[in-house]
Amino acid sequence: LTGVLNRRAFREELAREIDRCRRFGQPFSLAYLDVDQFKAVNDRLGHQSGDELLAAVAHTLRSGTRRVDVVARLGGDEFALLLPGTDGFGAAVVMSKLRGVLATGLQRTFGVSVSIGCLSVLRQAPDIDQLIDAADQVMYAVKRSGRGQLGHEVWPAGSDATTVVRGGDRAAQ
């Protein structure tokens, strides 16, 4: 439907990136995206429109990232984006750009937004489940604070380079 990786294939790519981080100390970033009010699109416009919405999100993510970046649909209306070799600052730039493009296109066409939780791993990468759960928790914090926003944290917590992004504003901590 979307032409991007599924959950299983994404987990395999993420495992490789975790190994690279542990072995070579290369940072990477993981974004967890959830389409806000997706069920309402299916209910209001029909399942074909819901499918078109999912395809539009996947297309936007693929076209707004590098060839080495990994885009996946984890299931339903949830997507993930893996940015190899990308630290907190680089991820903030990419995710802010994608958030803007998604917000404009999806709001105009479908009347929805996307909530994004991004986690940049600088060192000491956790295991796959911890990492996905942490990014998911950042995304759900965004949803609780008002949907259609971007939240960004750095792993391990308390790193000197922690970046937090809400909406279009960026503040270093």
N, C-alpha and C positions, 0 to 999 in steps of 0.2 A: 504493500500500500504506500509506504513512504520512501522506499529505496534506501533506507539507512539500516545500520546494524540492529539486531535484536538484543535482548537482555543477556543471553548466553555469550554471544560474540563480544559484546561490550565488556563483560566481566573478564574475558580472556585478554583483551587489550589492556584493561586496567591492571590486571595482574602483571603483565609485562612492564608497564610503566612504573608500578610499585617496585618491582625488581630493579629497574634502572635507577630509580631514586635511591634505593638502599645501597646499590653497588657503586654508583658514580656520584651520588649527591646532587643529581639534577632535579630541579623543582618541576612540578607540574600542577595543573589546576583541573578541577572537576566541577562542572556545573550541573545542577539538577533543576529541570524546568517543568513546570506544571501549568497547563492551560486553565485559566480561571473561567469558571462557568461553562465548561465544555458540554456538560449534560444539557444545559439550556439551549445550546446550538442544535444538538440532536433533537430535542423536544420541539423547538420552535421552527427549525428549518429542515429537519429531516437528517437521516443518517448519511445520505450522500454529501450533504454540506459538511457534516462532521468529518467525513473522510477527506474532503477537500481542505478543511481546516488543518487536519493533521499533516497532509501533504505540504501545505503552505509553510507550516512551522519547520518541517524537515528541510524543505528547499531553502528557506531563509538561513537556517543554521549551516547547511552545507555551503551555500554561496558566500556566507559571511566569515568563513574560517579558512585556514590553510589546508593544503592537501594532507599534511601529517596529523591534523586534528581528527578526532573520532567523534562522529555523531551517531546516536542510537535512540531508538524508541524503546523505552523500558517496558511499556505496556499502557493500554488505555491512552490517557492524554499526558503521559509523563515521558520526558526526553532527558537524555544526558549528553554532555559534551566533555570530552577529554582533550586538554590542551597540553601536549608534551613540551617540556622545556620552558614552560611559562610560569613566571613568578607572580606574586600578588599584583604588582603594578601592571604587568602585561595583561593579566587576566581582567583587571579592572577596566582597562581600555577596550579590550575586545567585548567584554560582557555589556558595558555601557552602550557601545555601538549596536550590538545585537538587540539589546532591550529596546532601544529607540526604534529600530527598523521593525521589530516585531510589534511594538505598541502601535505604531502608525498604521501598518498594513492590516493587522488583525482587528483593531478597533473599527477601522473604516469598513472593512469587508464583512466581519462576523460579529462585531460588537463585543469582543472579548479581549482580555489581556493575558499576559504570561507572567507568573511569579518565578523568580530565579534565585536559587541559592548556590553560591559559588564557594568552593573551598580550595585554597592554594596550599599545596604541600611543599614546604621548603626543605625538610629533612625528616628523618625518622618516620617514614611513611607507615601508617597503620595498615592493618589487613583490609581486604576488599570490603567486607561487611561493615567494619567500623567506618571506613571512608565513605561509603555510600550512605550509611546512616547519618553521619555527620553532615554531609551535603544536603541530605533530605531534611534534617532538622533546621538548617539555615533557611531552606526554602519555606518550610512551614512557619518559621518565625516571620518571614516576609508576608505570608498569607494572613497571619494573625494581625499584622500591623497595617494591612490595607491593600493587599493584592496589587498585581501589576508592577511590583517593585523589584529591586535587585538587592540582595544581601550578600556580603562577601566577607569571609573570615580566612585566617591563615592558620595552618597546622604546623607545628604544634602551637597551641594557644599561648599567648604571651610572647611570641616571637617579636623581635624588634621591628619587623616589617609588616605588622598586622595592618590590613587595609579593610575598611568597612565602607560599603557603598549602599546607599539607600536612595531610591529614585535615580536622579541624575547627578546627585552630589557625591563627592568623594572626600573622605576625611581620613588622614593617617593617624594612627594611635601609637 
